[in-house]
């Protein structure tokens, strides 16, 4: 019987992608393949406006790569394992829909690298530690951690975190901007769902949210003039959308807009 390594569920415009390999939800090649399929399913589903990535249970979001399986890999397989992990997380990062990492427990090593590929991170109060301790294993954070943490925190702070194998709690992660929200542990998933729904139709123009994401993720890596040109192209597409007309008319009528996602 096959094991469901990534559970995929849709609730009111929000696709939940749950990493399922207790007790620590460590990822393997098989889990990354399942995650890749789930990301694509959410991309192509017009009923999905937001993706939420979380872990099964209440103790771990993800503790990174499955060490037992990693230890048994050949050097060649390890290389392609890291390459596929990079490609999977880039697919998540490039998906033109808002992505949220719901940190329901410890988020360390490759788990934080997965979370860093999401647009926003929401942590459960008292949920556990957050950090990149790979140097203690004699390796570096090799699933995008050196690159994404640097972009999130700046070079000096990111370097300090990684070479000291520092772990922090949710409150400190929020203070430095690594986490955007800390929500109470009670009914955490329900609170994340409520937060995510504000970016779904009819509450928000989901196409505009996705375009803003693309402008930030892709345009932010371009020279300013090229980024501005990319922004203009995205804006031109939004000007032609039905939701732009709905938003402008609602603004002039001083009424809340009811968006359609078109």
N, C-alpha and C positions, 0 to 999 in steps of 0.2 A: 504494500500500500504506500503510495507516495505521501510525503510529508509536505504540508502547506507551509513553506518557509516565508512567504510574504502574503498576508491576508489582504484582500482588496474588497472594500465596501464603499458604497456611495450613499451619503446622507444629505439631502437638501442642498445639492450643488457642491458638496465637499467630498472628495475622494480620500478615504483613509487607507494608507499603505502601512501595514503593521508588520514589523520584523518579528518573526516567530521562530526562535530557536533557544528555548529556555535552557539554563537559567540566565544567561547573560546576553542572549540574542547576538552572538558573534556571527559575522558574515563569512560565508564560504563562496566558492565559485558558483555553486548551485543557487545560493541565496541571491547573488548578484544577477544571475540570469533571470530569476523570478522577479527581482526588483525592476530590472530593465523592462520586462514584459508589462509590469504594472504601470510603470511610467508611461509607456506607449499607449496602454489602454486608457489612461486618464487624458492623455493628449488628444486622442481621437474621439473622446466622448463629449459631445456638445453639451451634455447635461452637467458636466464637471467644470466648475470655475476656479476651484482652489484645491490643491493637494496638501494633505497633512501626512507627514511621515512620523511614526512613533514606534515604540517597542511593546511587545507583549508583556503582560504582568505589570507589577508596580515597583520593581526594584532596578531594572536596567532599561534604558533606551537602547544602548548597544555598547558593548565593551570592545568593539573593533573586530579584527580578523580572528577567525577560529584558530587558535594557536596550535592545537593538536593537528589539524589538517594542514596548516601552513608548514609545520615542521616536517611533515612527510613529503612535501612537494620538492621536485627537482629545481635547481636554480633557473632553468629555462621556464618551467611552469610558473615559478614565483614571478618572473618578469612579466609574463603574459597575464597573470592574475592581476598584477598591479595596473597593467595597461587597460584591461577590461574594466577594472574598478574606476579608473580615470574616465573612461568613455561613458560608463553608466552614470556617474555623477555629473559629467558635462551634459548628458542628455536631460537630467533633472534640472540642471542650472539653466539650460537653454530653452526649456519648455515655456512657452509664452502664457503661462498661467501662474498665479501666485503659489509659492510653495512655502510651507511652514513645518519646521521640525518641532514636534511636541515632546519635550524632554521629560518623560515620565519617571526617570530614574537616573542612575549613573550614566554619564555620557563621556567616555574616555577613549583615548587612542583613536582607532579608525571610526569609532562611533561619533566622536566630535568631528572628524573629517567628513563623514556623511552629513551631519547637521550643518556644517559650514557651507555645503553645497545648496542648502535651502535659503530662500530669501530672508526669512525671519525665523528666530528661535524663541520659543516660549517654554519656560522651565517651570516645573512643579516645585512649589515651596518645600524646602527640606528634602528634595528628591534625590540628592546625591552629589557626587563630585563631577567636575567638568575639567578636562585637561588632556594633554598629549604627553604621556610618559614613555614614548618609544625609546628615548635615549637610554633608559634603564635596561632595555633589551639589546642594546648595541646597534640599534638601527635608527633611522629618521622617520618622521611621520610621512609615509610614502603613498598616501591616497589623497594627496592634495593639501595636506596640512601645512607644509612649509609655505605654500603659496597663498592659500586662502586665509590662514590665520594672520599672515603678514598684511594682507589687504584689509583685514578686519581691524587689526590693532595697531598697525604700524610696525616697522622693522625691529626697533629696539625692544619693545614690549613683547612682541611675538618671539623673538630670539630668546629673551630671558625666560619666557614660559616654557619653551621647548627644551632648552639645555639644562634647566633645573628640574624638568619633569613635574612642573607645578600643577597641582589640582586645586580648584577653587569651588566654593559653593555657588548656588544660583544667584544670591544677592550680590556677590562680588562680580560675577560674570555680567550681571545687569549693569552694575556701576561703570564698568569699562566699555559697555556697548556690545559685548559678545552675545548677550541675550537681550531681547527687546521687551519681554514681559516676564514677570514671575507671578504665577497664579496660585491660589490656595490649593492644597492637596485634595481637599474634599471636592468631589465632583470635577476633578481636573479635566477629564476628557470632554465633559459637557460644556465647561467653560471655554475650552479650545474650539469646540464646534461653534459656539455662539460667536466667538471672536472671528472665526473664519467666515461665517455666514454674512458678515457685514460687507464682504468683498464679492459676494455673489449677487446675481440678478435675483429679484428686482431691486435690491438695495443699492447696488453699485453697478456702474458700467464695466463689466468684467473685461471687455475688450480693451478699455482704457487702462485698467489695472495691468493687464498683460503687456500693453505697449509701454507703459512707464517702466515695468520690469526690464523689458528689452532695451529701452533707452539707457537705463542705469547699468545693466550687466554688460551689454555689448558696446554701447556708446561711450561708457566710462573708460573703456580700455583704448579708445581711439584718440588721436590728436583732436584738439578742441574743434577745429573747423570741420573735420570729418564727423565728429560727434554731433555737431549742430546740423549737418546735412542729413545724418541718419534720423535725428529727431524730427526734422521737417517731413521726411518721407512717412514716418509713423503718424505724424499729425495729419498729413493729407489723407491717409487711409481712415483715420478716425472722423475727420470732417465729413467723409462720404457715408458714414454709418448712420443707421436709424437711431441708435442711442444718442448720438450727438444732437440730432434734431429734437429728440425727446428731452434731453437735458437742457437745451437752450430754451425750448418752449416752456418747460416747467419753471425755469429760472425767471423768465419774463412774467409768467403768471403767478409767481410767488407761491408755487406749489411744489411738494416733493416729487421728484422724478420717479417714474416706475419703469426701470430699464428692462430690455428684452434680450440683451446679449447679441443683437444684430447690428 
